Amino acid sequence: MKNILSESGLRLPREVQLKRVYRVIDEALTENQRQVLTAHYFEKQTVTQIAQARGVHKSTVSRTLHRAEKRLRDCLRY
């Protein structure tokens, strides 16, 4: 898989990569997407746990997470 955090084939320093990721999370994702993504990846909650905490179905959380991941990938390609 292509490194989506590199420019012109050269790998960016980790600090620069993380800044780009956090900026995209803050600016490009909806509040709902940001909360689900944060809960899943940073707080290590499962889809089931997130769904129970939010009072929604697991498929809703999965769909929101998938859309957030896609948006993140799309924004980091450029």
C-alpha positions as CSV (number, residue, x, y, z in Angstrom):
1,M,0.0,0.0,0.0
2,K,1.3,3.4,-0.9
3,N,2.4,5.7,1.9
4,I,-0.3,8.4,1.9
5,L,1.7,10.7,4.1
6,S,4.7,11.1,1.8
7,E,5.3,13.7,-0.8
8,S,7.0,12.9,-4.1
9,G,8.1,9.5,-2.9
10,L,10.1,10.8,0.1
11,R,8.9,9.9,3.5
12,L,8.0,12.8,5.8
13,P,9.3,12.9,9.4
14,R,6.9,11.4,11.9
15,E,6.2,14.7,13.6
16,V,5.1,16.2,10.3
17,Q,2.9,13.2,9.5
18,L,1.2,13.4,12.9
19,K,0.5,17.1,12.6
20,R,-1.1,16.5,9.2
21,V,-3.3,13.7,10.6
22,Y,-4.4,15.7,13.6
23,R,-5.1,18.8,11.4
24,V,-7.3,16.7,9.1
25,I,-9.1,15.1,12.0
26,D,-9.8,18.6,13.4
27,E,-10.7,20.3,10.2
28,A,-12.1,17.8,7.7
29,L,-14.2,15.4,9.9
30,T,-17.6,16.1,11.3
31,E,-17.9,16.2,15.1
32,N,-19.7,12.8,15.0
33,Q,-16.9,11.2,12.8
34,R,-14.2,12.8,15.1
35,Q,-15.8,11.3,18.2
36,V,-16.2,7.8,16.8
37,L,-12.7,7.8,15.3
38,T,-11.1,9.0,18.5
39,A,-13.0,6.5,20.6
40,H,-12.0,3.6,18.4
41,Y,-8.4,4.4,17.7
42,F,-7.2,6.5,20.6
43,E,-9.4,5.2,23.4
44,K,-9.3,1.6,22.1
45,Q,-13.1,1.1,22.3
46,T,-14.7,-1.6,20.1
47,V,-17.6,-0.7,17.7
48,T,-20.0,-2.5,20.1
49,Q,-18.8,-0.4,23.1
50,I,-19.1,2.9,21.1
51,A,-22.6,1.9,19.9
52,Q,-23.8,1.1,23.4
53,A,-22.3,4.3,24.8
54,R,-24.0,6.4,22.1
55,G,-27.3,4.4,22.1
56,V,-27.1,3.6,18.4
57,H,-26.8,0.4,16.4
58,K,-23.4,-1.1,15.6
59,S,-23.9,-0.6,11.9
60,T,-24.3,3.1,12.5
61,V,-21.0,3.3,14.3
62,S,-19.3,1.1,11.6
63,R,-20.6,3.3,8.8
64,T,-19.5,6.5,10.6
65,L,-16.1,5.0,11.2
66,H,-15.7,3.9,7.6
67,R,-16.7,7.3,6.3
68,A,-14.2,9.0,8.7
69,E,-11.4,6.7,7.6
70,K,-12.2,7.3,3.9
71,R,-12.3,11.1,4.5
72,L,-9.0,10.9,6.4
73,R,-7.3,8.9,3.6
74,D,-8.7,11.2,0.9
75,C,-7.5,14.3,2.6
76,L,-4.0,13.0,3.3
77,R,-3.3,12.0,-0.3
78,Y,-2.6,15.6,-1.2
